[in-house]
Amino acid sequence: MNSGLIIISEYCREARIEPSFVLLLEEVGLIEIDIIENERYFHESQLRDLEKFARMYYDLSINIEGIDVINQLLAKIEMMRDEIKELKNRLSLYVSKD
């Protein structure tokens, strides 16, 4: 087995979520799935996102399309935060510290 890969069926059994939910996430492009020897895997690096999406879906009853929109908005917010930080750093070069 490749390190860094998690078997979807085992993860779903342990996390008590439906494998079809994970497949829906892949369909809309929220996670990537690898198939190796007829077994589906996702990368360990996606675990945090998968858990976040599962909480939205199961605990908050947000549908897959809603999760996709929320994820896109959160990504835009993060980009804007990075841009604001960069602009503040550039501005501080021009502002005197009297």
DOZALO-282185 format. One record per residue (C-alpha): residue number from 1; y, z, x. Coordinates in steps of 0.2 Angstrom, whole numbers, plus 2048, in hexadecimal, padded with zeros to 3 digits. Layout:
<recs>
{i: NUM	v: Y	w: Z	u: X};
...
</recs>
This chain:
<recs>
{i: 1	v: 800	w: 800	u: 800};
{i: 2	v: 812	w: 7FC	u: 806};
{i: 3	v: 81C	w: 80C	u: 809};
{i: 4	v: 82B	w: 80E	u: 7FE};
{i: 5	v: 823	w: 806	u: 7EF};
{i: 6	v: 81E	w: 810	u: 7E0};
{i: 7	v: 811	w: 80B	u: 7D3};
{i: 8	v: 819	w: 809	u: 7C2};
{i: 9	v: 80A	w: 80E	u: 7B8};
{i: 10	v: 808	w: 81F	u: 7C2};
{i: 11	v: 81B	w: 822	u: 7C2};
{i: 12	v: 81C	w: 81F	u: 7AF};
{i: 13	v: 80D	w: 82B	u: 7AC};
{i: 14	v: 815	w: 839	u: 7B6};
{i: 15	v: 826	w: 836	u: 7AF};
{i: 16	v: 81F	w: 834	u: 79D};
{i: 17	v: 828	w: 823	u: 79A};
{i: 18	v: 821	w: 813	u: 794};
{i: 19	v: 81D	w: 805	u: 7A1};
{i: 20	v: 825	w: 7F9	u: 794};
{i: 21	v: 836	w: 802	u: 797};
{i: 22	v: 835	w: 7FE	u: 7AA};
{i: 23	v: 831	w: 7EC	u: 7A6};
{i: 24	v: 840	w: 7EB	u: 79A};
{i: 25	v: 84B	w: 7F1	u: 7A8};
{i: 26	v: 844	w: 7E3	u: 7B4};
{i: 27	v: 847	w: 7D6	u: 7A6};
{i: 28	v: 85A	w: 7DA	u: 7A6};
{i: 29	v: 85B	w: 7DC	u: 7B9};
{i: 30	v: 85D	w: 7EE	u: 7BA};
{i: 31	v: 84F	w: 7F1	u: 7C6};
{i: 32	v: 843	w: 7E6	u: 7D0};
{i: 33	v: 830	w: 7E6	u: 7CF};
{i: 34	v: 824	w: 7E0	u: 7DB};
{i: 35	v: 812	w: 7DB	u: 7D7};
{i: 36	v: 805	w: 7DE	u: 7E4};
{i: 37	v: 7F3	w: 7DB	u: 7E0};
{i: 38	v: 7F6	w: 7DC	u: 7CD};
{i: 39	v: 7FF	w: 7EC	u: 7CF};
{i: 40	v: 811	w: 7EE	u: 7CB};
{i: 41	v: 81D	w: 7F8	u: 7D6};
{i: 42	v: 82F	w: 7FC	u: 7D8};
{i: 43	v: 838	w: 801	u: 7E8};
{i: 44	v: 83B	w: 814	u: 7EB};
{i: 45	v: 84D	w: 810	u: 7EE};
{i: 46	v: 84E	w: 80C	u: 7DB};
{i: 47	v: 847	w: 81C	u: 7D6};
{i: 48	v: 858	w: 825	u: 7D3};
{i: 49	v: 85E	w: 816	u: 7C8};
{i: 50	v: 84D	w: 816	u: 7BE};
{i: 51	v: 84F	w: 828	u: 7BA};
{i: 52	v: 861	w: 826	u: 7B5};
{i: 53	v: 85C	w: 818	u: 7A9};
{i: 54	v: 84E	w: 821	u: 7A2};
{i: 55	v: 859	w: 830	u: 79E};
{i: 56	v: 865	w: 824	u: 795};
{i: 57	v: 857	w: 81C	u: 78B};
{i: 58	v: 84C	w: 82B	u: 787};
{i: 59	v: 859	w: 839	u: 786};
{i: 60	v: 868	w: 830	u: 780};
{i: 61	v: 860	w: 822	u: 776};
{i: 62	v: 86A	w: 815	u: 77E};
{i: 63	v: 862	w: 804	u: 77D};
{i: 64	v: 85E	w: 7F8	u: 78C};
{i: 65	v: 86E	w: 7EE	u: 789};
{i: 66	v: 878	w: 7FD	u: 788};
{i: 67	v: 871	w: 804	u: 799};
{i: 68	v: 875	w: 7F3	u: 7A1};
{i: 69	v: 887	w: 7F4	u: 79B};
{i: 70	v: 889	w: 806	u: 7A1};
{i: 71	v: 881	w: 801	u: 7B2};
{i: 72	v: 88D	w: 7F3	u: 7B4};
{i: 73	v: 89C	w: 7FE	u: 7AF};
{i: 74	v: 897	w: 80B	u: 7BB};
{i: 75	v: 895	w: 7FE	u: 7C9};
{i: 76	v: 8A7	w: 7F8	u: 7C5};
{i: 77	v: 8AD	w: 80A	u: 7C6};
{i: 78	v: 8A5	w: 80D	u: 7D7};
{i: 79	v: 8AD	w: 7FD	u: 7DD};
{i: 80	v: 8BE	w: 802	u: 7D7};
{i: 81	v: 8BC	w: 813	u: 7DF};
{i: 82	v: 8B8	w: 80B	u: 7F0};
{i: 83	v: 8C7	w: 7FF	u: 7EE};
{i: 84	v: 8D3	w: 80E	u: 7EA};
{i: 85	v: 8CD	w: 817	u: 7F9};
{i: 86	v: 8D0	w: 808	u: 804};
{i: 87	v: 8E1	w: 806	u: 7FD};
{i: 88	v: 8E5	w: 818	u: 7FF};
{i: 89	v: 8E0	w: 817	u: 811};
{i: 90	v: 8EA	w: 807	u: 814};
{i: 91	v: 8F9	w: 80F	u: 80B};
{i: 92	v: 8F8	w: 81E	u: 816};
{i: 93	v: 8FC	w: 814	u: 825};
{i: 94	v: 90D	w: 80F	u: 81E};
{i: 95	v: 912	w: 820	u: 817};
{i: 96	v: 91B	w: 82C	u: 823};
{i: 97	v: 914	w: 83D	u: 824};
{i: 98	v: 925	w: 846	u: 826};
</recs>
